[in-house]
Amino acid sequence: MWTREVFDFEGAHYRLRGTRNAPKPVQRPGPPLLIGGWGTRLLRLAAEHADVWNVPGRARWGRPG
């Protein structure tokens, strides 16, 4: 996405063809990815892909709201 002038992407829900992103980020290979939230699935996602994880408020795993 940030390394080529024009790119294609095909995911589970979206398809992009001949896409351009400008301006390009100053950081190499790209800007840090911040993911916010909590939950077992999100924690796994953040661990695998994020550079920064932000927890909004108090996590309540296993306790009633």
CHARMM internal coordinates of N, CA and C (Angstrom, degrees):
IC EDIT
DIST 1 N 1 CA 1.4498
DIST 1 CA 1 C 1.5296
ANGL 1 N 1 CA 1 C 110.74
DIST 1 C 2 N 1.3214
ANGL 1 CA 1 C 2 N 116.37
DIHE 1 N 1 CA 1 C 2 N -39.86
DIST 2 N 2 CA 1.4675
ANGL 1 C 2 N 2 CA 118.99
DIHE 1 CA 1 C 2 N 2 CA -179.01
DIST 2 CA 2 C 1.5136
ANGL 2 N 2 CA 2 C 112.97
DIHE 1 C 2 N 2 CA 2 C -105.25
DIST 2 C 3 N 1.3143
ANGL 2 CA 2 C 3 N 117.06
DIHE 2 N 2 CA 2 C 3 N -7.80
DIST 3 N 3 CA 1.4621
ANGL 2 C 3 N 3 CA 118.91
DIHE 2 CA 2 C 3 N 3 CA -174.54
DIST 3 CA 3 C 1.5317
ANGL 3 N 3 CA 3 C 113.23
DIHE 2 C 3 N 3 CA 3 C -98.62
DIST 3 C 4 N 1.3261
ANGL 3 CA 3 C 4 N 116.81
DIHE 3 N 3 CA 3 C 4 N -14.55
DIST 4 N 4 CA 1.4665
ANGL 3 C 4 N 4 CA 119.91
DIHE 3 CA 3 C 4 N 4 CA -179.75
DIST 4 CA 4 C 1.5207
ANGL 4 N 4 CA 4 C 110.36
DIHE 3 C 4 N 4 CA 4 C -121.15
DIST 4 C 5 N 1.2946
ANGL 4 CA 4 C 5 N 115.50
DIHE 4 N 4 CA 4 C 5 N 155.65
DIST 5 N 5 CA 1.4688
ANGL 4 C 5 N 5 CA 120.13
DIHE 4 CA 4 C 5 N 5 CA 179.90
DIST 5 CA 5 C 1.5295
ANGL 5 N 5 CA 5 C 110.99
DIHE 4 C 5 N 5 CA 5 C -70.02
DIST 5 C 6 N 1.3304
ANGL 5 CA 5 C 6 N 116.41
DIHE 5 N 5 CA 5 C 6 N -43.59
DIST 6 N 6 CA 1.4671
ANGL 5 C 6 N 6 CA 122.75
DIHE 5 CA 5 C 6 N 6 CA 178.66
DIST 6 CA 6 C 1.5347
ANGL 6 N 6 CA 6 C 107.16
DIHE 5 C 6 N 6 CA 6 C -129.36
DIST 6 C 7 N 1.3422
ANGL 6 CA 6 C 7 N 117.57
DIHE 6 N 6 CA 6 C 7 N 136.68
DIST 7 N 7 CA 1.4574
ANGL 6 C 7 N 7 CA 119.29
DIHE 6 CA 6 C 7 N 7 CA -178.43
DIST 7 CA 7 C 1.5234
ANGL 7 N 7 CA 7 C 111.02
DIHE 6 C 7 N 7 CA 7 C -141.74
DIST 7 C 8 N 1.3263
ANGL 7 CA 7 C 8 N 114.89
DIHE 7 N 7 CA 7 C 8 N 161.40
DIST 8 N 8 CA 1.4618
ANGL 7 C 8 N 8 CA 124.09
DIHE 7 CA 7 C 8 N 8 CA 173.96
DIST 8 CA 8 C 1.5197
ANGL 8 N 8 CA 8 C 107.80
DIHE 7 C 8 N 8 CA 8 C -116.72
DIST 8 C 9 N 1.3157
ANGL 8 CA 8 C 9 N 115.98
DIHE 8 N 8 CA 8 C 9 N 150.62
DIST 9 N 9 CA 1.4631
ANGL 8 C 9 N 9 CA 121.89
DIHE 8 CA 8 C 9 N 9 CA 176.61
DIST 9 CA 9 C 1.5131
ANGL 9 N 9 CA 9 C 108.52
DIHE 8 C 9 N 9 CA 9 C -144.04
DIST 9 C 10 N 1.3332
ANGL 9 CA 9 C 10 N 115.93
DIHE 9 N 9 CA 9 C 10 N 136.46
DIST 10 N 10 CA 1.4607
ANGL 9 C 10 N 10 CA 119.92
DIHE 9 CA 9 C 10 N 10 CA 174.95
DIST 10 CA 10 C 1.5248
ANGL 10 N 10 CA 10 C 107.97
DIHE 9 C 10 N 10 CA 10 C -134.29
DIST 10 C 11 N 1.3320
ANGL 10 CA 10 C 11 N 115.93
DIHE 10 N 10 CA 10 C 11 N 112.77
DIST 11 N 11 CA 1.4527
ANGL 10 C 11 N 11 CA 122.12
DIHE 10 CA 10 C 11 N 11 CA 179.20
DIST 11 CA 11 C 1.5169
ANGL 11 N 11 CA 11 C 110.60
DIHE 10 C 11 N 11 CA 11 C -116.42
DIST 11 C 12 N 1.3188
ANGL 11 CA 11 C 12 N 115.44
DIHE 11 N 11 CA 11 C 12 N -169.62
DIST 12 N 12 CA 1.4600
ANGL 11 C 12 N 12 CA 120.85
DIHE 11 CA 11 C 12 N 12 CA -178.26
DIST 12 CA 12 C 1.5293
ANGL 12 N 12 CA 12 C 111.77
DIHE 11 C 12 N 12 CA 12 C -66.69
DIST 12 C 13 N 1.3281
ANGL 12 CA 12 C 13 N 117.50
DIHE 12 N 12 CA 12 C 13 N -32.15
DIST 13 N 13 CA 1.4619
ANGL 12 C 13 N 13 CA 120.61
DIHE 12 CA 12 C 13 N 13 CA -173.87
DIST 13 CA 13 C 1.5248
ANGL 13 N 13 CA 13 C 114.71
DIHE 12 C 13 N 13 CA 13 C -122.21
DIST 13 C 14 N 1.3295
ANGL 13 CA 13 C 14 N 117.61
DIHE 13 N 13 CA 13 C 14 N -14.62
DIST 14 N 14 CA 1.4627
ANGL 13 C 14 N 14 CA 120.57
DIHE 13 CA 13 C 14 N 14 CA -176.33
DIST 14 CA 14 C 1.5136
ANGL 14 N 14 CA 14 C 110.52
DIHE 13 C 14 N 14 CA 14 C -135.07
DIST 14 C 15 N 1.3196
ANGL 14 CA 14 C 15 N 115.79
DIHE 14 N 14 CA 14 C 15 N 148.60
DIST 15 N 15 CA 1.4502
ANGL 14 C 15 N 15 CA 122.78
DIHE 14 CA 14 C 15 N 15 CA 174.80
DIST 15 CA 15 C 1.5274
ANGL 15 N 15 CA 15 C 107.98
DIHE 14 C 15 N 15 CA 15 C -132.63
DIST 15 C 16 N 1.3176
ANGL 15 CA 15 C 16 N 116.52
DIHE 15 N 15 CA 15 C 16 N 127.69
DIST 16 N 16 CA 1.4672
ANGL 15 C 16 N 16 CA 121.95
DIHE 15 CA 15 C 16 N 16 CA 178.26
DIST 16 CA 16 C 1.5210
ANGL 16 N 16 CA 16 C 108.48
DIHE 15 C 16 N 16 CA 16 C -120.14
DIST 16 C 17 N 1.3138
ANGL 16 CA 16 C 17 N 117.02
DIHE 16 N 16 CA 16 C 17 N 134.66
DIST 17 N 17 CA 1.4657
ANGL 16 C 17 N 17 CA 122.22
DIHE 16 CA 16 C 17 N 17 CA 179.22
DIST 17 CA 17 C 1.5216
ANGL 17 N 17 CA 17 C 109.04
DIHE 16 C 17 N 17 CA 17 C -128.17
DIST 17 C 18 N 1.3209
ANGL 17 CA 17 C 18 N 116.39
DIHE 17 N 17 CA 17 C 18 N 131.84
DIST 18 N 18 CA 1.4613
ANGL 17 C 18 N 18 CA 121.07
DIHE 17 CA 17 C 18 N 18 CA 176.90
DIST 18 CA 18 C 1.5249
ANGL 18 N 18 CA 18 C 112.93
DIHE 17 C 18 N 18 CA 18 C 60.39
DIST 18 C 19 N 1.3195
ANGL 18 CA 18 C 19 N 116.91
DIHE 18 N 18 CA 18 C 19 N 38.63
DIST 19 N 19 CA 1.4670
ANGL 18 C 19 N 19 CA 122.11
DIHE 18 CA 18 C 19 N 19 CA -174.86
DIST 19 CA 19 C 1.5187
ANGL 19 N 19 CA 19 C 110.86
DIHE 18 C 19 N 19 CA 19 C -86.22
DIST 19 C 20 N 1.3305
ANGL 19 CA 19 C 20 N 115.63
DIHE 19 N 19 CA 19 C 20 N 142.74
DIST 20 N 20 CA 1.4708
ANGL 19 C 20 N 20 CA 122.23
DIHE 19 CA 19 C 20 N 20 CA 176.49
DIST 20 CA 20 C 1.5186
ANGL 20 N 20 CA 20 C 108.78
DIHE 19 C 20 N 20 CA 20 C -122.86
DIST 20 C 21 N 1.3188
ANGL 20 CA 20 C 21 N 116.85
DIHE 20 N 20 CA 20 C 21 N 139.30
DIST 21 N 21 CA 1.4617
ANGL 20 C 21 N 21 CA 122.54
DIHE 20 CA 20 C 21 N 21 CA 173.71
DIST 21 CA 21 C 1.5143
ANGL 21 N 21 CA 21 C 108.82
DIHE 20 C 21 N 21 CA 21 C -119.73
DIST 21 C 22 N 1.3076
ANGL 21 CA 21 C 22 N 116.52
DIHE 21 N 21 CA 21 C 22 N 125.54
DIST 22 N 22 CA 1.4612
ANGL 21 C 22 N 22 CA 120.99
DIHE 21 CA 21 C 22 N 22 CA 179.77
DIST 22 CA 22 C 1.5249
ANGL 22 N 22 CA 22 C 108.01
DIHE 21 C 22 N 22 CA 22 C -150.32
DIST 22 C 23 N 1.2858
ANGL 22 CA 22 C 23 N 118.91
DIHE 22 N 22 CA 22 C 23 N 146.09
DIST 23 N 23 CA 1.4623
ANGL 22 C 23 N 23 CA 125.99
DIHE 22 CA 22 C 23 N 23 CA -2.31
DIST 23 CA 23 C 1.5251
ANGL 23 N 23 CA 23 C 110.74
DIHE 22 C 23 N 23 CA 23 C -75.64
DIST 23 C 24 N 1.3200
ANGL 23 CA 23 C 24 N 115.56
DIHE 23 N 23 CA 23 C 24 N 157.21
DIST 24 N 24 CA 1.4523
ANGL 23 C 24 N 24 CA 121.76
DIHE 23 CA 23 C 24 N 24 CA 178.39
DIST 24 CA 24 C 1.5309
ANGL 24 N 24 CA 24 C 109.47
DIHE 23 C 24 N 24 CA 24 C -72.78
DIST 24 C 25 N 1.3497
ANGL 24 CA 24 C 25 N 118.41
DIHE 24 N 24 CA 24 C 25 N 149.01
DIST 25 N 25 CA 1.4565
ANGL 24 C 25 N 25 CA 120.88
DIHE 24 CA 24 C 25 N 25 CA 178.39
DIST 25 CA 25 C 1.5305
ANGL 25 N 25 CA 25 C 111.34
DIHE 24 C 25 N 25 CA 25 C -68.47
DIST 25 C 26 N 1.3102
ANGL 25 CA 25 C 26 N 115.19
DIHE 25 N 25 CA 25 C 26 N 152.11
DIST 26 N 26 CA 1.4607
ANGL 25 C 26 N 26 CA 121.24
DIHE 25 CA 25 C 26 N 26 CA 177.94
DIST 26 CA 26 C 1.5285
ANGL 26 N 26 CA 26 C 109.61
DIHE 25 C 26 N 26 CA 26 C -74.13
DIST 26 C 27 N 1.3467
ANGL 26 CA 26 C 27 N 116.76
DIHE 26 N 26 CA 26 C 27 N -37.74
DIST 27 N 27 CA 1.4561
ANGL 26 C 27 N 27 CA 120.73
DIHE 26 CA 26 C 27 N 27 CA -179.18
DIST 27 CA 27 C 1.5217
ANGL 27 N 27 CA 27 C 110.72
DIHE 26 C 27 N 27 CA 27 C -67.64
DIST 27 C 28 N 1.3221
ANGL 27 CA 27 C 28 N 116.10
DIHE 27 N 27 CA 27 C 28 N 149.18
DIST 28 N 28 CA 1.4518
ANGL 27 C 28 N 28 CA 121.21
DIHE 27 CA 27 C 28 N 28 CA 176.37
DIST 28 CA 28 C 1.5136
ANGL 28 N 28 CA 28 C 108.99
DIHE 27 C 28 N 28 CA 28 C -120.43
DIST 28 C 29 N 1.3179
ANGL 28 CA 28 C 29 N 121.11
DIHE 28 N 28 CA 28 C 29 N 131.98
DIST 29 N 29 CA 1.4464
ANGL 28 C 29 N 29 CA 126.44
DIHE 28 CA 28 C 29 N 29 CA 4.98
DIST 29 CA 29 C 1.5244
ANGL 29 N 29 CA 29 C 113.67
DIHE 28 C 29 N 29 CA 29 C -82.07
DIST 29 C 30 N 1.3249
ANGL 29 CA 29 C 30 N 119.52
DIHE 29 N 29 CA 29 C 30 N -9.12
DIST 30 N 30 CA 1.4603
ANGL 29 C 30 N 30 CA 122.95
DIHE 29 CA 29 C 30 N 30 CA 178.04
DIST 30 CA 30 C 1.5111
ANGL 30 N 30 CA 30 C 109.18
DIHE 29 C 30 N 30 CA 30 C -179.08
DIST 30 C 31 N 1.3215
ANGL 30 CA 30 C 31 N 117.05
DIHE 30 N 30 CA 30 C 31 N 174.69
DIST 31 N 31 CA 1.4673
ANGL 30 C 31 N 31 CA 119.72
DIHE 30 CA 30 C 31 N 31 CA -179.59
DIST 31 CA 31 C 1.5242
ANGL 31 N 31 CA 31 C 111.48
DIHE 30 C 31 N 31 CA 31 C -69.52
DIST 31 C 32 N 1.3333
ANGL 31 CA 31 C 32 N 117.42
DIHE 31 N 31 CA 31 C 32 N 156.63
DIST 32 N 32 CA 1.4613
ANGL 31 C 32 N 32 CA 120.31
DIHE 31 CA 31 C 32 N 32 CA 178.16
DIST 32 CA 32 C 1.5276
ANGL 32 N 32 CA 32 C 110.87
DIHE 31 C 32 N 32 CA 32 C -61.67
DIST 32 C 33 N 1.3157
ANGL 32 CA 32 C 33 N 116.33
DIHE 32 N 32 CA 32 C 33 N 144.46
DIST 33 N 33 CA 1.4537
ANGL 32 C 33 N 33 CA 122.01
DIHE 32 CA 32 C 33 N 33 CA 178.42
DIST 33 CA 33 C 1.5178
ANGL 33 N 33 CA 33 C 109.04
DIHE 32 C 33 N 33 CA 33 C -97.47
DIST 33 C 34 N 1.3362
ANGL 33 CA 33 C 34 N 117.40
DIHE 33 N 33 CA 33 C 34 N 118.40
DIST 34 N 34 CA 1.4497
ANGL 33 C 34 N 34 CA 123.21
DIHE 33 CA 33 C 34 N 34 CA 178.25
DIST 34 CA 34 C 1.5194
ANGL 34 N 34 CA 34 C 108.84
DIHE 33 C 34 N 34 CA 34 C -105.00
DIST 34 C 35 N 1.3388
ANGL 34 CA 34 C 35 N 117.06
DIHE 34 N 34 CA 34 C 35 N 128.79
DIST 35 N 35 CA 1.4547
ANGL 34 C 35 N 35 CA 122.44
DIHE 34 CA 34 C 35 N 35 CA 176.64
DIST 35 CA 35 C 1.5175
ANGL 35 N 35 CA 35 C 107.49
DIHE 34 C 35 N 35 CA 35 C -121.15
DIST 35 C 36 N 1.3284
ANGL 35 CA 35 C 36 N 117.19
DIHE 35 N 35 CA 35 C 36 N 132.32
DIST 36 N 36 CA 1.4496
ANGL 35 C 36 N 36 CA 121.41
DIHE 35 CA 35 C 36 N 36 CA -178.41
DIST 36 CA 36 C 1.5167
ANGL 36 N 36 CA 36 C 111.85
DIHE 35 C 36 N 36 CA 36 C -119.90
DIST 36 C 37 N 1.3270
ANGL 36 CA 36 C 37 N 116.27
DIHE 36 N 36 CA 36 C 37 N 147.03
DIST 37 N 37 CA 1.4562
ANGL 36 C 37 N 37 CA 122.00
DIHE 36 CA 36 C 37 N 37 CA 177.47
DIST 37 CA 37 C 1.5134
ANGL 37 N 37 CA 37 C 110.30
DIHE 36 C 37 N 37 CA 37 C 133.65
DIST 37 C 38 N 1.3399
ANGL 37 CA 37 C 38 N 116.27
DIHE 37 N 37 CA 37 C 38 N -174.46
DIST 38 N 38 CA 1.4612
ANGL 37 C 38 N 38 CA 120.24
DIHE 37 CA 37 C 38 N 38 CA 175.85
DIST 38 CA 38 C 1.5089
ANGL 38 N 38 CA 38 C 109.72
DIHE 37 C 38 N 38 CA 38 C -146.52
DIST 38 C 39 N 1.2978
ANGL 38 CA 38 C 39 N 114.19
DIHE 38 N 38 CA 38 C 39 N 167.00
DIST 39 N 39 CA 1.4535
ANGL 38 C 39 N 39 CA 122.39
DIHE 38 CA 38 C 39 N 39 CA -177.74
DIST 39 CA 39 C 1.5112
ANGL 39 N 39 CA 39 C 108.74
DIHE 38 C 39 N 39 CA 39 C 129.08
DIST 39 C 40 N 1.3086
ANGL 39 CA 39 C 40 N 116.39
DIHE 39 N 39 CA 39 C 40 N 157.37
DIST 40 N 40 CA 1.4576
ANGL 39 C 40 N 40 CA 121.52
DIHE 39 CA 39 C 40 N 40 CA -175.98
DIST 40 CA 40 C 1.5253
ANGL 40 N 40 CA 40 C 111.69
DIHE 39 C 40 N 40 CA 40 C -60.11
DIST 40 C 41 N 1.3155
ANGL 40 CA 40 C 41 N 117.62
DIHE 40 N 40 CA 40 C 41 N -45.64
DIST 41 N 41 CA 1.4699
ANGL 40 C 41 N 41 CA 120.61
DIHE 40 CA 40 C 41 N 41 CA -178.94
DIST 41 CA 41 C 1.5152
ANGL 41 N 41 CA 41 C 111.52
DIHE 40 C 41 N 41 CA 41 C -66.72
DIST 41 C 42 N 1.3403
ANGL 41 CA 41 C 42 N 116.86
DIHE 41 N 41 CA 41 C 42 N -40.87
DIST 42 N 42 CA 1.4508
ANGL 41 C 42 N 42 CA 119.53
DIHE 41 CA 41 C 42 N 42 CA -179.56
DIST 42 CA 42 C 1.5217
ANGL 42 N 42 CA 42 C 111.22
DIHE 41 C 42 N 42 CA 42 C -68.80
DIST 42 C 43 N 1.3155
ANGL 42 CA 42 C 43 N 117.25
DIHE 42 N 42 CA 42 C 43 N -37.34
DIST 43 N 43 CA 1.4584
ANGL 42 C 43 N 43 CA 120.31
DIHE 42 CA 42 C 43 N 43 CA 178.20
DIST 43 CA 43 C 1.5201
ANGL 43 N 43 CA 43 C 110.59
DIHE 42 C 43 N 43 CA 43 C -60.68
DIST 43 C 44 N 1.3377
ANGL 43 CA 43 C 44 N 116.92
DIHE 43 N 43 CA 43 C 44 N -41.72
DIST 44 N 44 CA 1.4680
ANGL 43 C 44 N 44 CA 120.79
DIHE 43 CA 43 C 44 N 44 CA 177.20
DIST 44 CA 44 C 1.5338
ANGL 44 N 44 CA 44 C 110.24
DIHE 43 C 44 N 44 CA 44 C -63.47
DIST 44 C 45 N 1.3256
ANGL 44 CA 44 C 45 N 117.33
DIHE 44 N 44 CA 44 C 45 N -44.99
DIST 45 N 45 CA 1.4612
ANGL 44 C 45 N 45 CA 122.09
DIHE 44 CA 44 C 45 N 45 CA 178.93
DIST 45 CA 45 C 1.5232
ANGL 45 N 45 CA 45 C 111.02
DIHE 44 C 45 N 45 CA 45 C -59.51
DIST 45 C 46 N 1.3337
ANGL 45 CA 45 C 46 N 116.71
DIHE 45 N 45 CA 45 C 46 N -46.68
DIST 46 N 46 CA 1.4666
ANGL 45 C 46 N 46 CA 121.05
DIHE 45 CA 45 C 46 N 46 CA 179.65
DIST 46 CA 46 C 1.5262
ANGL 46 N 46 CA 46 C 110.78
DIHE 45 C 46 N 46 CA 46 C -63.28
DIST 46 C 47 N 1.3267
ANGL 46 CA 46 C 47 N 117.56
DIHE 46 N 46 CA 46 C 47 N -41.56
DIST 47 N 47 CA 1.4675
ANGL 46 C 47 N 47 CA 120.83
DIHE 46 CA 46 C 47 N 47 CA -179.60
DIST 47 CA 47 C 1.5269
ANGL 47 N 47 CA 47 C 111.53
DIHE 46 C 47 N 47 CA 47 C -63.47
DIST 47 C 48 N 1.3224
ANGL 47 CA 47 C 48 N 116.94
DIHE 47 N 47 CA 47 C 48 N -35.68
DIST 48 N 48 CA 1.4580
ANGL 47 C 48 N 48 CA 120.40
DIHE 47 CA 47 C 48 N 48 CA -176.97
DIST 48 CA 48 C 1.5189
ANGL 48 N 48 CA 48 C 113.85
DIHE 47 C 48 N 48 CA 48 C -83.53
DIST 48 C 49 N 1.3593
ANGL 48 CA 48 C 49 N 117.83
DIHE 48 N 48 CA 48 C 49 N -31.32
DIST 49 N 49 CA 1.4613
ANGL 48 C 49 N 49 CA 118.95
DIHE 48 CA 48 C 49 N 49 CA -169.24
DIST 49 CA 49 C 1.5259
ANGL 49 N 49 CA 49 C 116.37
DIHE 48 C 49 N 49 CA 49 C -124.55
DIST 49 C 50 N 1.3207
ANGL 49 CA 49 C 50 N 118.27
DIHE 49 N 49 CA 49 C 50 N -23.76
DIST 50 N 50 CA 1.4675
ANGL 49 C 50 N 50 CA 120.23
DIHE 49 CA 49 C 50 N 50 CA -170.79
DIST 50 CA 50 C 1.5278
ANGL 50 N 50 CA 50 C 112.44
DIHE 49 C 50 N 50 CA 50 C -87.16
DIST 50 C 51 N 1.3217
ANGL 50 CA 50 C 51 N 114.85
DIHE 50 N 50 CA 50 C 51 N 151.06
DIST 51 N 51 CA 1.4574
ANGL 50 C 51 N 51 CA 121.51
DIHE 50 CA 50 C 51 N 51 CA 169.70
DIST 51 CA 51 C 1.5271
ANGL 51 N 51 CA 51 C 109.57
DIHE 50 C 51 N 51 CA 51 C -90.96
DIST 51 C 52 N 1.3392
ANGL 51 CA 51 C 52 N 116.14
DIHE 51 N 51 CA 51 C 52 N -27.81
DIST 52 N 52 CA 1.4638
ANGL 51 C 52 N 52 CA 122.51
DIHE 51 CA 51 C 52 N 52 CA -178.85
DIST 52 CA 52 C 1.5223
ANGL 52 N 52 CA 52 C 107.95
DIHE 51 C 52 N 52 CA 52 C -137.99
DIST 52 C 53 N 1.3269
ANGL 52 CA 52 C 53 N 117.35
DIHE 52 N 52 CA 52 C 53 N 140.51
DIST 53 N 53 CA 1.4602
ANGL 52 C 53 N 53 CA 122.94
DIHE 52 CA 52 C 53 N 53 CA 176.77
DIST 53 CA 53 C 1.5169
ANGL 53 N 53 CA 53 C 107.94
DIHE 52 C 53 N 53 CA 53 C -120.60
DIST 53 C 54 N 1.3229
ANGL 53 CA 53 C 54 N 117.76
DIHE 53 N 53 CA 53 C 54 N 127.66
DIST 54 N 54 CA 1.4520
ANGL 53 C 54 N 54 CA 123.48
DIHE 53 CA 53 C 54 N 54 CA -179.66
DIST 54 CA 54 C 1.5221
ANGL 54 N 54 CA 54 C 108.95
DIHE 53 C 54 N 54 CA 54 C -116.13
DIST 54 C 55 N 1.3289
ANGL 54 CA 54 C 55 N 116.63
DIHE 54 N 54 CA 54 C 55 N 123.85
DIST 55 N 55 CA 1.4581
ANGL 54 C 55 N 55 CA 121.58
DIHE 54 CA 54 C 55 N 55 CA 179.58
DIST 55 CA 55 C 1.5258
ANGL 55 N 55 CA 55 C 108.25
DIHE 54 C 55 N 55 CA 55 C -101.90
DIST 55 C 56 N 1.3421
ANGL 55 CA 55 C 56 N 117.71
DIHE 55 N 55 CA 55 C 56 N 111.03
DIST 56 N 56 CA 1.4641
ANGL 55 C 56 N 56 CA 120.29
DIHE 55 CA 55 C 56 N 56 CA -179.73
DIST 56 CA 56 C 1.5224
ANGL 56 N 56 CA 56 C 111.53
DIHE 55 C 56 N 56 CA 56 C -80.29
DIST 56 C 57 N 1.3156
ANGL 56 CA 56 C 57 N 117.43
DIHE 56 N 56 CA 56 C 57 N 104.28
DIST 57 N 57 CA 1.4615
ANGL 56 C 57 N 57 CA 120.52
DIHE 56 CA 56 C 57 N 57 CA 178.39
DIST 57 CA 57 C 1.5103
ANGL 57 N 57 CA 57 C 112.00
DIHE 56 C 57 N 57 CA 57 C 83.35
DIST 57 C 58 N 1.3142
ANGL 57 CA 57 C 58 N 115.59
DIHE 57 N 57 CA 57 C 58 N -160.41
DIST 58 N 58 CA 1.4551
ANGL 57 C 58 N 58 CA 122.98
DIHE 57 CA 57 C 58 N 58 CA -175.64
DIST 58 CA 58 C 1.5294
ANGL 58 N 58 CA 58 C 110.02
DIHE 57 C 58 N 58 CA 58 C -93.79
DIST 58 C 59 N 1.3115
ANGL 58 CA 58 C 59 N 116.32
DIHE 58 N 58 CA 58 C 59 N 124.64
DIST 59 N 59 CA 1.4653
ANGL 58 C 59 N 59 CA 120.78
DIHE 58 CA 58 C 59 N 59 CA 175.29
DIST 59 CA 59 C 1.5168
ANGL 59 N 59 CA 59 C 109.31
DIHE 58 C 59 N 59 CA 59 C -72.53
DIST 59 C 60 N 1.3475
ANGL 59 CA 59 C 60 N 117.23
DIHE 59 N 59 CA 59 C 60 N 140.48
DIST 60 N 60 CA 1.4611
ANGL 59 C 60 N 60 CA 121.22
DIHE 59 CA 59 C 60 N 60 CA -177.03
DIST 60 CA 60 C 1.5133
ANGL 60 N 60 CA 60 C 111.59
DIHE 59 C 60 N 60 CA 60 C -122.24
DIST 60 C 61 N 1.3004
ANGL 60 CA 60 C 61 N 118.07
DIHE 60 N 60 CA 60 C 61 N 46.09
DIST 61 N 61 CA 1.4450
ANGL 60 C 61 N 61 CA 120.24
DIHE 60 CA 60 C 61 N 61 CA -179.26
DIST 61 CA 61 C 1.5113
ANGL 61 N 61 CA 61 C 110.81
DIHE 60 C 61 N 61 CA 61 C -62.13
DIST 61 C 62 N 1.3138
ANGL 61 CA 61 C 62 N 116.91
DIHE 61 N 61 CA 61 C 62 N 125.86
DIST 62 N 62 CA 1.4463
ANGL 61 C 62 N 62 CA 122.16
DIHE 61 CA 61 C 62 N 62 CA 174.12
DIST 62 CA 62 C 1.5284
ANGL 62 N 62 CA 62 C 115.43
DIHE 61 C 62 N 62 CA 62 C 76.33
DIST 62 C 63 N 1.3243
ANGL 62 CA 62 C 63 N 117.16
DIHE 62 N 62 CA 62 C 63 N 4.47
DIST 63 N 63 CA 1.4710
ANGL 62 C 63 N 63 CA 119.53
DIHE 62 CA 62 C 63 N 63 CA 179.66
DIST 63 CA 63 C 1.5209
ANGL 63 N 63 CA 63 C 108.85
DIHE 62 C 63 N 63 CA 63 C -122.36
DIST 63 C 64 N 1.3241
ANGL 63 CA 63 C 64 N 118.26
DIHE 63 N 63 CA 63 C 64 N 144.11
DIST 64 N 64 CA 1.4672
ANGL 63 C 64 N 64 CA 120.02
DIHE 63 CA 63 C 64 N 64 CA 177.56
DIST 64 CA 64 C 1.5184
ANGL 64 N 64 CA 64 C 111.26
DIHE 63 C 64 N 64 CA 64 C -63.77
DIST 64 C 65 N 1.3479
ANGL 64 CA 64 C 65 N 116.00
DIHE 64 N 64 CA 64 C 65 N 145.40
DIST 65 N 65 CA 1.4366
ANGL 64 C 65 N 65 CA 125.61
DIHE 64 CA 64 C 65 N 65 CA -176.51
DIST 65 CA 65 C 1.4443
ANGL 65 N 65 CA 65 C 118.43
DIHE 64 C 65 N 65 CA 65 C -50.35
END
COOR INIT
IC SEED 1 N 1 CA 1 C
IC BUILD
